[in-house]
Amino acid sequence: MAEFIIDGGCRLQGEIEPQGAKNEALQVLSAVLLTKEPVTIFNIPDILDTQRYREILALIGVKVNQIDKHTFTFQADSVDFENLHTDEFVKLSAKIRASIMVLGPLLGRFGKAYSGRPGGDQIGRRPLTTHFEGLERLGAHIRTSDDGRFFELETKQLKGCDMLLNEPSVTGTANIVMAAVLAEGKTTIFNAACEPYLYQLCTMLNKMGAKISGIGSNLLTIEGVSVLHGCEHHILPDMIEVGSFIGMAAMTQSELTIKDCACQHLGIIPYTFGKMGISLEQKGDDIIVHGQRLYQIFTNPIDSTILTISDAPWPGFTPDLISIALVTAIQAKGSVLIHQKMFESRLFFVDMLQSMGAQIVLCDPHRAIVVGLGRERALRATKMSSPDIRAGIALLIAAMSAEGRSVIQNVEQIDRGYENIVERLNALGAHIERV
């Protein structure tokens, strides 16, 4: 187990470029299973989750050829279904939630699919209802293996249909779309997730020969085709890294330029941090965060209500940045209500921030009030443990702004989502050591 030792109080200076989007990468890596032809994907982030997913693909027979650090070619011309029943596949599946996304492409292409029970962040209940209900509507027969370790899906022929998803699940929508592109007839998906990750996945599938319309909206129409072909695809910059760097710059009073952000795909992320009083400047696709001693949270002048930041399906504020918004508010002037609607365990790291001197009231599993310190005092250094990816980076931001030396344990959680984070931040002036 690795840990970070952080000497706080250092201001950052310079430019940083976000990695490729983790959540998009896991979806488009799944899509390589839809064709026997080579698929080349650029800008894959070199993080633990994508490494594990490449291991899963290689285990089930996909040829993985690395071109450079962030570019790979995949060819699924000899998928080995026997390996889908092995202990190794079960163990790998249990380490990453994205493993569930092998179901849609395998079912669409081969008429059968198997998956171990997926793992991932322990942030609360993450039901798979949307995945299975959607695949059943297309004609899949689903059962659990006798030992309970596998999901087994079969169909004689998937057939298009109209469906209304019970929730706009991102991975659920992706799984259903990847099955529907090879189904017979037309499929319409209402209440589809429309995050940039889905936009990118559908764009890639159309390059492979799929016929998807309504891309970028919550109503997707898919005309099934008989076969898909290879293609090349470039992954977007990771909007979660962009938001993380904005919060990090604000908390450490740093002047930071975030390069090549694909700003048209950031939605209300810049707006939300602007409401927290953070001075942002957009130049082309770059975002400049101006070093500020004080940033004041917006208060509505009409009724004096405090700012509420809550997560919502796209184009709302992404739940992956709720932890970042919360930690950024610690040194703001003013108060904010953080409302994490989707996951009931995602705020269960605030006790570590409270031990550092943050003024946070945890109202219930979903809501926390942050009373900003306004730089009247710095956070205290302490020893902490990272419970999940986003809480981990939030704790790192807090430690970087604190007085003294902090220790963060279980940093493998951070490694799952952030590439070479120590080296990249130290190049900007941070003092972080991996032990």
URVENTA-V930798 format. One record per backbone hydrogen bond with DSSP energy under -0.5 kcal/mol. CO is the residue of the C=O (numbers start at 1). NH is the residue of the N-H. E is the energy in kcal/mol with one decimal. If there is no record, write none. Layout:
CO/NH/E, CO/NH/E
This chain:
2/410/-0.7, 2/411/-1.4, 3/435/-2.9, 4/6/-0.5, 4/408/-2.5, 5/433/-2.4, 6/8/-0.8, 6/406/-2.8, 7/431/-0.5, 12/255/-1.0, 14/257/-2.5, 16/259/-2.5, 19/238/-2.7, 21/25/-2.4, 22/26/-2.0, 23/27/-1.1, 24/28/-2.6, 25/29/-2.2, 26/30/-1.0, 27/31/-1.4, 28/32/-0.6, 29/32/-0.8, 30/33/-1.7, 31/34/-1.8, 32/35/-1.1, 35/76/-0.7, 38/231/-0.6, 39/74/-2.9, 40/233/-2.3, 41/72/-2.0, 42/235/-2.0, 45/47/-1.6, 47/51/-2.1, 48/52/-2.4, 49/53/-2.0, 50/54/-2.2, 51/55/-1.6, 52/56/-2.0, 53/57/-2.4, 54/58/-2.6, 55/59/-2.4, 56/60/-1.6, 57/62/-2.5, 58/61/-1.6, 60/80/-3.0, 62/64/-0.6, 63/65/-0.6, 63/75/-1.7, 64/66/-0.5, 65/67/-0.5, 65/73/-2.8, 68/71/-0.9, 70/44/-2.7, 71/67/-2.7, 71/68/-1.4, 72/41/-2.8, 73/65/-2.9, 74/39/-2.7, 75/63/-2.7, 75/77/-0.7, 79/81/-0.8, 80/83/-0.6, 81/84/-1.0, 82/85/-1.6, 83/86/-1.2, 86/90/-1.8, 87/91/-2.6, 88/92/-2.4, 89/93/-2.6, 90/94/-1.8, 92/95/-1.3, 93/96/-1.2, 93/119/-1.7, 94/120/-0.5, 96/99/-1.3, 96/119/-0.7, 97/100/-1.8, 98/101/-2.2, 99/102/-1.4, 100/103/-1.5, 101/105/-0.6, 102/106/-1.8, 103/107/-2.7, 104/108/-2.5, 105/109/-2.1, 106/110/-2.9, 106/111/-0.6, 106/112/-0.8, 107/111/-1.5, 111/155/-2.2, 113/153/-2.9, 115/151/-2.9, 121/123/-1.3, 123/345/-2.1, 123/346/-0.5, 128/132/-2.0, 129/133/-2.9, 130/134/-2.1, 131/135/-2.2, 132/136/-2.4, 133/137/-2.0, 134/138/-1.2, 135/140/-2.2, 136/139/-1.5, 138/159/-2.7, 140/142/-0.5, 141/154/-1.8, 143/152/-3.0, 145/148/-2.0, 149/117/-0.9, 150/145/-2.2, 151/115/-1.8, 152/143/-2.1, 153/113/-2.4, 154/141/-3.1, 158/184/-2.7, 161/188/-2.1, 163/165/-0.5, 163/190/-3.0, 167/169/-2.3, 169/173/-2.4, 169/193/-0.5, 170/174/-2.2, 171/175/-2.4, 172/176/-2.2, 173/177/-2.8, 174/178/-2.4, 175/179/-1.4, 176/180/-2.7, 177/181/-1.8, 179/182/-1.1, 180/183/-1.5, 181/225/-2.6, 183/185/-0.5, 184/160/-3.5, 185/224/-2.7, 187/222/-3.3, 188/163/-2.4, 188/190/-0.6, 189/192/-0.5, 189/220/-2.0, 190/165/-2.2, 195/198/-0.9, 195/199/-1.9, 196/200/-2.6, 197/201/-2.4, 198/202/-2.8, 199/203/-2.0, 200/204/-2.5, 201/205/-2.6, 202/206/-2.2, 203/207/-1.7, 204/208/-1.2, 205/210/-2.6, 206/209/-1.2, 208/229/-3.0, 211/223/-2.6, 213/221/-2.3, 214/217/-2.2, 218/191/-0.8, 218/192/-2.2, 220/189/-2.8, 221/213/-2.7, 222/187/-2.8, 222/224/-0.7, 223/211/-0.6, 231/40/-2.5, 233/42/-3.1, 236/21/-2.7, 237/239/-0.7, 238/242/-1.9, 239/243/-2.3, 240/244/-2.2, 241/245/-2.7, 242/246/-1.8, 243/247/-2.2, 244/248/-2.3, 245/249/-2.4, 246/250/-2.1, 247/251/-2.4, 248/252/-1.8, 249/254/-2.8, 250/253/-1.0, 254/256/-0.7, 255/14/-1.1, 256/258/-0.6, 256/289/-3.3, 257/16/-2.4, 257/259/-0.7, 258/287/-2.5, 259/18/-0.8, 262/265/-2.5, 263/266/-1.8, 266/269/-1.8, 268/272/-2.7, 269/273/-2.0, 270/274/-2.2, 271/275/-1.9, 272/276/-0.7, 273/276/-0.5, 273/278/-1.8, 274/277/-2.0, 275/298/-2.9, 278/280/-0.7, 279/290/-1.9, 281/283/-0.5, 281/288/-3.4, 283/286/-2.4, 285/261/-3.6, 286/283/-2.4, 287/258/-3.5, 287/289/-0.6, 288/281/-2.1, 288/290/-0.7, 289/256/-2.2, 295/333/-2.3, 300/304/-2.3, 305/300/-1.5, 307/337/-2.8, 308/310/-0.6, 309/339/-2.7, 313/316/-2.6, 317/312/-2.0, 318/321/-1.8, 319/322/-1.3, 321/325/-2.6, 322/326/-2.4, 323/327/-2.1, 324/328/-2.3, 325/329/-1.6, 327/330/-1.0, 328/331/-0.8, 329/332/-1.1, 330/373/-3.5, 332/334/-0.7, 332/374/-1.7, 333/297/-2.3, 334/372/-2.9, 335/307/-0.8, 336/338/-0.6, 336/370/-2.7, 337/309/-2.7, 337/339/-0.6, 338/340/-0.6, 338/368/-2.4, 339/311/-1.4, 339/341/-1.0, 343/346/-0.7, 345/348/-1.1, 347/349/-0.8, 347/350/-1.7, 349/352/-1.2, 349/353/-0.9, 350/354/-2.7, 351/355/-1.8, 352/356/-0.5, 353/356/-0.7, 353/358/-2.2, 354/357/-1.5, 356/380/-3.3, 358/360/-1.1, 359/371/-3.0, 360/362/-0.6, 361/363/-1.0, 361/369/-2.7, 364/367/-0.8, 365/347/-0.6, 366/340/-3.0, 367/363/-1.5, 367/364/-1.4, 368/338/-3.4, 368/370/-0.5, 369/361/-2.8, 369/371/-0.6, 370/336/-1.9, 370/372/-0.8, 373/376/-1.8, 379/403/-2.7, 382/407/-2.1, 384/409/-2.7, 385/387/-0.5, 388/392/-2.2, 389/393/-1.8, 390/394/-1.9, 391/395/-2.5, 392/396/-1.9, 393/397/-2.2, 394/398/-2.3, 395/399/-2.5, 396/400/-2.3, 397/401/-1.2, 398/402/-0.8, 399/402/-0.6, 400/9/-2.1, 400/10/-0.6, 402/404/-0.5, 403/381/-1.4, 404/8/-2.8, 404/406/-0.5, 406/6/-2.8, 407/384/-3.2, 407/409/-0.5, 408/4/-2.6, 409/386/-2.6, 410/413/-1.6, 411/415/-2.2, 412/416/-1.1, 414/417/-1.7, 414/418/-1.8, 415/48/-2.0, 416/49/-0.9, 418/421/-0.6, 420/424/-2.3, 421/425/-2.2, 422/426/-2.7, 423/427/-1.5, 425/428/-1.2, 425/430/-2.0, 426/429/-1.3, 428/13/-2.0, 430/432/-0.5, 431/7/-2.6, 433/5/-2.7, 433/435/-0.5
